[in-house]
Amino acid sequence: MNVGLAFLVAAIGVFVFHIADLPLPWLLGPIVACLFAALAGVPLKGYKPLNDGMRTVLGVAVGATMTPAVIATFPAMWPTLLLVPVMVAAIGVLGVPYFRRVWGYDFATAYYSTMPGGLQDMLVFGEEAGGNVRTLSLIHATRVLVIVVTLPFILKEIWAADLSNPPGAPLVTVPWHELALMVACAAFGWWGAKRIGMFGASILGPLIVTAVAAMSGVLENRPPAEAIWAAQFFIGMTIGAKYAGITMAEVRRDLAAGIGFCVILIILTVIFVELIYALQLAPGQEALLAFAPGGQAELTVLALIVGADVAFVVAHHVLRIFVVILGAPLAARLFDGKPSKSP
């Protein structure tokens, strides 16, 4: 029932954004509509299997761009890739004291609220370390929401990005055998990645398998526009629905803390992007999409729509998540045995 209600609210959001001619209606419409509905007390719930299934579409879309010519550009990325761990460290240095001293969070909650990794991974590690899982969920949902809602307007204002571009070719123009191959890549890649415990399995597994197909010349198209719009819809619905059941106390504390942290993240991102652009290491638009600490799936959607170098953007986000997840268990062991829940 709650899932159906979330679907209805998200669809209304798409309709309103289309009527108002606002950017990214299939992504931002569901996010905003579900957010306001959740804050109003409407019981909403996302459906994780379907959401993960939609994320495989993005993995296939990115993998399909991995032609030999694109792969050949990877070695040139090393200067900006080296900056990813530096940015993660800077986020930690600023974020942990912010959450501890300004908002009074315990260390585990502050640390795992700060780290811009995958939501599920940070919740698992944070809970094991004694953090407040509800707070962690709200902080990360707010981080993704604010970054994803803010970036389209920045892209449009600074780079005049055309956010109305269809993210792919129409369904009827893609050969049926390639559609079947993409479905097979998505299913096999997701299944295989889950079997070996790969993080971000729903995106990275299909990405790798599809990349192999693209590099071998077997696959020449990426998923049709309709599939990517559907992925945007369900990902947006899931982000907004995470706020279901939020209380006024959580709004005053956790939501406010998350928004303040997003201001820190945006300022830090601008500094790194300005540095990269000044050193001529990458174009400004690609640098922004690669270093903005939003969700991997959401930033992939934006890169596809604005026509950015998707391989560049995804490589940096994969490395960021890898760095965060690699360091998280170390921090969990270091502070194990000191569980204290934040109020």
Secondary structure, DSSP 8 states (H G I E B T S, - for coil): -HHHHHHHHHHHHHHHHHHTT-S-HHHHHHHHHHHHHHHTT------HHHHHHHHHHHHHHHHTT--HHHHTTGGGGHHHHTHHHHHHHHHHHHHHHIIIIIT---HHHHHHHH--S-HHHHHHHHHHTT--HHHHHHHHHHHHHHHHHHHHHHHHHHH---TTS-SS--GGGS-HHHHHHHHHHHHHHHHHHHHTT-TTHHHHHHHHHHHHHHHTTS------HHHHHHHHHHHHHHHHHTTTT--HHHIIIIIHHHHHHHHHHHHHHHHHHHHHHHTTSS-HHHHHHHHS-S-HHHHHHHHHHHT--HHHHHHHHHHHHHHHHHHHHHHHHHTTT------
